Amino acid sequence: MLSRSLHRVAIIGGGPAGFYTAQHLLKKGPCDLHVDIYDQSPTPFGLVRYGVAPHHQDVKNVTKQFSELARSDRFSFIGNCADSVDTLANQYGAVVVACGASEDRKLNIPGEGLSGVLSAREFVGWYNGVPENRDLLVDLSGDTAVICGLGNVALDVATMLLAPIPFLESTDIAEHALAQLRRSNIKKVFLAGRRGPLQAAFTIKEVKELIRLADCRHVLNPADFEQFSDADLATLARPRKRLTKLLCDTALGKLSAAESQRRQQASKEWEMLFRRSPVEILSSHDDGKVSGVKMEVNDVEDGRVVPTGCYEHIPCNMVVRSIGYRASPLGYGGDVEFDEERGVLRNQAGRTTQPGVYCSGWIKKGPSGTIVDTMHDAMETAESVLEDLAAGICPPTSPFCKHREEVVYFDEWERINEAEVERGRAVGKPREKVVSIDEMLSIAHVKG
């Protein structure tokens, strides 16, 4: 136990934002700086563990870097602990809120409460082994799903619904989800977005994966892409230019004989619908189950959606809402102000409206961007903390006893990790996630 006053920083949230903030603090801060990360889950790594798609193991490699940090004697991970900002502010010189965006954005249309309507957050949690989502009611008995949204999460959801089972069996998908997907009848997935191809939020990696998915053909309406000339593409920023060119080539390009045959033989299909806004989720019976989605056709003027008053009906058995996340407005205490319109904490370079309390990641800037964006954002917040430490705004604090029987420290998490990897090895997967909090704690706190 530390025996003298130190500069101590608490970070609430053990995802990428929290770990990157801690990394920069320890790299650039004074040698007496100690960082504790608190997370309400027994497991670290946040969305890297529970949000990244199971087949994106390359993205998950960042946990090796975070694990090296966690083994530093100037760092502690304290899992299964939900201490409040107010509590920690009384014990630390600085508190960084990095708890992300835990709520879904709603469509706010009739029928959204029907059986068969899920949020992407819930569905992703279900297949990624989030304990609170393991018993989610996912009905895959129908043959058609509609995903409302055209971001990377929407494309990941489509991939999970359509991917061949042998492909999924080589990932770290949760076993309960894999078992149900083996029995799935889903053959067709629509992906619908309010605006046009130039405003689509997905990136080239995700759409390439979907285009190349085995035993699956794609449908892109040529009329959505015939308007784009080479001169138009030349004016776009490079990432958008590459993405739009890929979509144009896919929609308008001449098929080879092999590709034509592959598409004809495919048993599953996805179709991308641009300029479509869901206005009602329909049920044809009194059983409260989804039977379709009523869509309004839009025009797009200068990037803005302009409704046309024309409607389409898409029959389906399942709807997944994937229009983004927002942070919870509750639980920050003190003088920390929440911006309801933007869904973030009010801040300047990570400094909230309460001195000594900071924010990093999605709770700071909103739920968008890549893990690299999160890293740069975390560095900005860490610099603000270090400036305030140097200015004496965040004073050193005396050590205190954190040990409580129910919390999980990083060495105890590593027992859970070892158990998961061992279970995965037995079935040819990178890991088999433990999806019960009680079982996690039992493994973490084993004696001997």
N, C-alpha and C positions, 0 to 999 in steps of 0.2 A: 504494500500500500504506500502511496506517495506521502511524504511527511512534511512537505513545505508548500507554501503558496505558489501557484502556477498560473500562467495564462491558460484558462480552460474554456473550450468551446464545445457546446452541445449542438448536434445536428439531428433534427427530427426527420427521419426518412432514410432508409438504407438502400435507395436505388442509385442509379448513375449520378444524378445531381448531387446527392449526399456524399457519395464516395469521391467524385471529382472535386467537390469543394474541400473535403478533408485532405485530399492529396495535395492540392495547391497550398493550403494552409500549412501543412507540415513541411512542404518543400521550401516555401518562401518565408515562413514565420520564424520567430525566435526559438532557440533550442529548448526553452522551458514551456513551449506550447504543447498542450495535450488536447486531443479531440476525442469525444465520445459520440458515436452514432447510435441513436435510439430508433427502434422500429417496432411497430405493433405486431408484426409477424415474427415467428421464431427464426425465419430464414432471411438472410441478406439478399441484396441485389435487385429488389423491386421488379421493375418491368423487364429487366434482362431475364429474370427467371420466369415471371408470370405474364409478360406481355409479348415478348419476341416469339414469333412463330416457331414451332418445334423443328421445322426443317431449316431454320437459319442458325445452325450451330456455330457458324463463323462469327456471327455477331456476339454470341454468348462467350466467346473467348476472352472478352474484356474482363470477365470475372477472375481470371488468373491474375491480372494486374491489381484488381481490387483486393484479392486475397493476400497478395504480398504486402499491401498497405496495412491490412487488418492484423498482420502478425507483428507490426511495429510495437515497441514498448511505449510509444507515445500515442497509441490509438486503442480504443476499446469499441467493440460492437456489443450492444445490449439489446437483444431481441425479445419478443413477446412482452414488450413494455410500452405502454401508451401514456407516459407522463406528459402533462400539458405544458404549453409554452410558459404559463405563469409559474408552474412548479420549477421548471428548469431555469427560468430567468432568475430565480432566487438562489440558485446553486452555481451558476456559471457566469463568467464575465460576458459571454455572448452566446446567443442562441440563433441557429440558422434553421428556418423552416424549409424543408425540402420534401414535403410529403406528396407532391404531385397533384393530379386531378382525379379524384375518386368518384365523381358523379357523371352520369350520362347526359348529353344534350337530348332533349325530347323533340319529336316531330310535332307534337301538339295538334294532332289531327284525330278525327273520329276513328274508333276502332283500334287505337293503339294499345288498349288493354286486353285485346282478344287473346285467347290461347293460341300459341304458335308465333307470337310476336316477341322477339328477344332483342336485347341490346347487344352490340358487339362486345362491350366490356364483359358482360356475363358469359357470352359464348366463348370468347377468348379465354376467360378464366376457367371455364369448364374443360376445354381441351388442354389447357396448360397446368391443370392440377391445383388451382386456387382452392383451398379448403372450403371456403364459403360457397363456392360454385359447383362443388362436386355432385350435388344432388339436384342440379338444375334440370327442369323438365324440358328436354330437347326431343321434339317429335319429328323423326325423320321418315315417317311412314308414307308421306306424299312424295311426288316426283319433281316438284318445282319449288324453288326458293327465290325470293326477291331480296336483294341487299340494297338498302337505301344509303347511298354514299359512294364516292369514288376516290377514297384515300387508300393508303397502303393497308390499313387494317381491313377495309372492305375486301381488298384483293386477297389478303391472307385468309379471311373467312371463306371466300369462294374456293381458294386452293384446298382448304381443309375439307370442304364439302364434296369436292370433285376428285381429289387425288386418289390414285390407286392404293389399295390397302398395303401391298408390299412396300410402297414408298413410305407410308406413314409408319410402318412397323420398324423402320430403321431410325426413327426420330425419338425424341423424348416426350412424345404425346402421352398424356395420362391414360392409364390402362382402361379406366371406365369409359372414356370418350372413344378410344380405339374400338372397344368391344361394341359400342353402339353404332359407330360408323361402319363396321363390318356388315351390319344389318340394314344400312341405309338404303332407301329407295330413291334418293335424290339423283336425278339425271340431268336437270336443267337449272341453271342459275342465271338470273338477270342481275346486272349491276347498273343502278340508275343514279344519275347525278343531275343536279338542277341546271348546270351550265354546260358549256361546250368543251371540246377537247383541249383548247388552250388554257382552260381553267382547272382541268383535272388535277387533283392533289396527289395522285400516286406517282411513284418514281419509276424509272426505266427498269430497274432490277426486278421489282415485283411484277410488272406487266409482262416482262420476258418470261418469267417463271410460269405465269398463267398461260401464255401463248404456247409454250413448249410442253405443257402438262400432258403426260401420256394418256392415251385412250380418251382424249377430249378435244373437241373442235371449238373454234371460236367464231362468233358472228359480230362483225363490225359493219355498220351501214355505210356503204361507199359515199352516200350523199353527205355524211358528216365530214368527209375529208377531201372531196373533190374541189373545194374552194381554195385549198392551200397550194400556191405555186412555189417554185423554188425561190423566187424573190421574196415571198412572204416568210418562208422558213429562214432565209438569210438574216432577217431582221430580229429574230428571236435570240434570247440568251442561250448559251450553249446547252445547258441541261434541258431546257424546254425544246430547243431545236432538235436534239437527239431523240427525245421522247416523241415529239410530234411526227418526225420522219419515220420512226418505227411504226407508229400507228397508221400513218398514210401508206407505207409499204405493205403492211399487213392487210389493210382494207382494200387497197387498189392493185397490189402487185399480182402478176400472173403466177398461177400455181404450177409447180412442177408436177409431173405425173405421180411421183412418190408422195408428195404432200396431198395431192387430190385424193389419192387412195387412202391415206392415213385419216383424212377427215371423214371420208365416207364410212370407214370402218369403226370410227370412234363411237363409243356407247354413251358418252356424256357430252354436254355442250354448255358453254357460257356465252352470254350476249351482253354487250355494253350499250346502254341507252343513255344518250346525252340529251340535255334540255328537257328533263322530265322531273316534275315535282310531285311527290305523293300527296294527295289531298284527302284520301280516306282509305282505310283498310277495311275490306269487306268480309262479311260472313253471310253465306247463303242459307244457313240453317239456324236452328235455335240452340245449337250445341256450343256456341261461343267460339268456334274455331275459324281460323282464317280461310277464306276462299279466294281472295284476290286483292289487288291494289288498284285503286283508281288514281291515275296519273294525269296531271295537266301538262300539256306541251308548252314549252317556253320558247321565246326568242331571247337572244343575248345581245345587248347593245352596250358597247364599251365595258364589257365585263359584267354588266348588270342583268339580272334576270327580269324579263318582261313577260308576264303571263299572257297567253293568247286566247284563253277561254275555250280551247279545244281539249278534249279529254280522251284517254285510252283506258281500257280495262285489261289488266294482266292477271290471268288466273294463276293462283299459287296456293301452296299449303303451309308456307313458312315465310316469315318476314324478319329480317335482321336489320335493326336500326344502327347505322354506322356513320353518324354525322358529327362525331367528336365528343370530347369530354369537357368537363369543367370542374374546377375545384369547389370543395364544400365551403360555404360561407361561415361555418360554425367552428368554434373550438380554439380560436387563437388568443382570446383573452386580452386583458390590459388595454393598451391604446393602439393595438394593431388594427388597421382599417382594411376592409375588404372592398374591392371595386366590383360591385354587382354586375355592371355592364360588361366588363372584360373577363370576369371570373378569375381574378388574380388578387394578390395582396398589393395594395398601393405601395410603391417603392421607387427609390432613386438609386440605380446601380446596385440593387439588392438591399439597400437600407429601407426598412419599413418605417411606418409612422411612429414606432416606439423605439427610442434609443436602446441599443444593445440587442435588438431583434432584427434579423435579416431573413432574406428568402432567396431560394435558388431553384432553378428548374421550372417545371410547368406552373407551379404556384406563383412564380415570379413573372413569367412572360407569356403564359398560355400554352395549351397542349398541342404543340406543333414542333417540327424540326427533327433532325437526326440526332444520334448519340454524340456526334461531333459538335453539333450546335449546343447540346447540353453541356459538353465539356467547356466550351468557350464561355458560356453563360456562367457556369460555376466559377471559373477563374475570375470573372468580373466581381462576383459576390465575395469571393475569398479576398480579393484585393481591398474591397471596402472594409472588411473585418480587420485586415492587417493594418490598414491606415488608422482605424479607430483604436486598435490596440496600441499602436505607436503614439497616438495622441492622448492616451490615458482615459479614453471614453469607456473602454472595457477593462476594468481593473482585474488584477490577479485575484484568485479565490483560493480558499483553503480546501484541502482534500476532504472527502466525505465518503461514507461507506455506501456503495451502490448495491452490494450483494443482497439479492433476494432469491428465494428458492425457485420462483417461477420463471425468472428471466433466463435467456439463453445467450451465452457468450460465444465468441467466435470459435474457440477450440471445441465447444460443445456443438456448434453448427457443423463443424467438420466431421463429427461423428455421424450426423444426419447425412451429410454429403457422401461419406464413405459407404453408408448403408444403401443409399440410392444408386450409386455407381455399381456396387456389387450386385444389386437386384437387376439393374439394367444389363449388366454383362451376361447374366444368366439367360436373358431372352434376346440378346443381340441388339440392345438399345444403348444409347449413351448413358442413360440413367432411367430408373423407374421411380418417379417422384412419390414421396410419402404425402398423402392428401388428408391426413388426419392430424389435427393439432395435438391431440392426446398422444398419438403414436410418436410424433416428433419429439415431444417433451420426454417421453419414455426413453427414446434412443439417446437424446441429448444428455440426460441426467443419470444414465446408467453408472453404477458404481464399479470401481475396480479398474 
